[in-house]
Amino acid sequence: MPELVKRKCKNPDAYLDEQDLKDIAESEEDIRQGRVYTHEELGKILGFHR
């Protein structure tokens, strides 16, 4: 895999590095496995909502 991958966006200088691609892949897997939270659930977990 190339060190940097150019993103398809309006900013020609926007690049994704290896860590970005790894984080995206992990996020996609979390979504597939149902490990996602609503804003309200996350707020409760982090103690922002009671």
C-alpha positions, -999 to +999 in steps of 0.1 A: +000+000+000+014+034-008+026+056+020+001+084+012-031+081-006-047+111-022-083+117-011-110+125-035-119+160-023-117+196-034-084+202-015-056+189-037-032+188-008-054+164+013-037+131+019-044+100+041-014+084+057-011+048+068-025+055+103-056+073+087-063+043+066-059+019+095-083+041+116-109+041+088-106+003+084-111-002+122-141+022+122-157+003+093-153-030+112-168-014+144-198-004+124-202-038+108-200-054+143-225-031+157-200-013+180-214+021+175-232+046+198-257+074+195-247+108+207-268+103+237-253+070+246-218+083+242-226+114+263-238+090+291-207+069+288-184+100+290-205+115+318-218+145+299-255+134+303-272+121+334 
